[in-house]
């Protein structure tokens, strides 16, 4: 426990000050803001990736995913045959 306090004391003494100055630079703040702004898009994209893998992982869901509205709309928009008609 005491060694942990020494580590934190060292970090506060030698790293927190200079890193606080670096964090106040305009370019660093811009990069941080851009990273925070991209988080919602990453979350939404990840959800789509998970939904895409579900029928491959749980094979009993393949029929449900083959007959969903979204896949039919995609096939109509791209003017392709649905996978169940091949």
BAFIPA-817148 format. One line per 10 residues: number of its first residue (from 0); their letters; for each residue z, x, y of C-alpha. Coordinates in pm, 1 decimal. Layout:
// BAFIPA-817148
NUM> A> Z:X:Y  ... .
//
This chain:
// BAFIPA-817148
0> XXXXXXXXXX> 0.0:0.0:0.0  85.3:277.6:238.9  -233.9:467.2:155.5  -427.1:153.1:244.3  -259.4:149.7:585.9  -354.4:513.0:636.1  -716.9:433.8:561.5  -718.1:147.4:810.7  -541.4:363.4:1069.4  -805.7:632.6:1023.7 .
10> XXXXXXXXXX> -1087.6:379.1:1056.7  -938.2:226.7:1369.8  -873.4:564.1:1527.6  -1205.4:736.6:1461.5  -1467.0:471.5:1387.0  -1381.5:146.9:1562.2  -1407.0:288.3:1913.3  -1749.8:450.7:1879.9  -1885.3:160.0:1673.8  -1762.9:-83.5:1940.0 .
20> XXXXXXXXXX> -1964.0:108.6:2199.5  -2272.4:108.8:1975.8  -2233.1:-265.0:1913.2  -2242.8:-330.2:2285.8  -2590.0:-177.3:2322.3  -2857.4:-429.1:2405.9  -3090.2:-338.1:2118.6  -2811.3:-356.3:1862.1  -2706.1:-698.2:1989.3  -3069.0:-813.8:1967.2 .
30> XXXXXXXXXX> -3095.4:-700.5:1604.8  -2765.5:-872.8:1521.3  -2883.0:-1195.3:1687.2  -3214.5:-1184.2:1501.1  -3031.1:-1135.9:1172.8  -2803.6:-1431.4:1241.9  -3099.1:-1647.0:1348.0  -3280.8:-1579.2:1021.2  -2990.3:-1686.1:797.3  -3078.7:-2061.1:791.1 .
40> XXXXXXXXXX> -3435.9:-1980.7:686.8  -3311.9:-1752.6:411.0  -3078.9:-2024.7:283.4  -3354.6:-2288.9:278.9  -3598.2:-2050.1:111.1  -3339.3:-1964.5:-151.4  -3286.2:-2332.3:-228.1  -3660.2:-2375.8:-286.2  -3660.7:-2074.3:-517.3  -3372.5:-2217.4:-717.8 .
50> XXXXXXXXXX> -3548.5:-2554.5:-744.6  -3862.4:-2376.3:-862.5  -3679.7:-2200.9:-1145.9  -3483.9:-2505.0:-1269.8  -3753.8:-2644.9:-1502.2  -3804.0:-2303.0:-1660.3  -3432.7:-2257.1:-1712.9  -3349.3:-2609.7:-1826.2  -3650.3:-2715.9:-2030.6  -3531.5:-3077.1:-2057.2 .
60> XXXXXXXXXX> -3605.8:-3113.7:-1683.7  -3977.3:-3028.6:-1715.1  -4085.5:-3390.5:-1750.5  -3886.5:-3493.1:-1445.2  -4034.9:-3215.6:-1232.8  -4387.9:-3289.6:-1357.7  -4361.6:-3650.3:-1241.9  -4196.1:-3601.1:-904.1  -4345.2:-3723.4:-580.4  -4352.6:-3378.8:-422.6 .
70> XXXXXXXXXX> -4578.0:-3228.1:-686.9  -4817.2:-3523.3:-659.8  -4834.1:-3483.0:-283.1  -4904.5:-3111.7:-317.0  -5185.0:-3181.8:-563.4  -5336.4:-3443.7:-331.0  -5315.4:-3217.1:-25.1  -5468.7:-2919.9:-204.3  -5717.6:-3145.5:-388.0  -5634.8:-3002.5:-728.8 .
80> XXXXXX> -5562.6:-3166.1:-1059.7  -5194.1:-3203.0:-1141.5  -5070.1:-2969.8:-1414.1  -5016.7:-3257.8:-1658.0  -5392.8:-3339.0:-1651.6  -5510.3:-2999.1:-1778.4 .
//
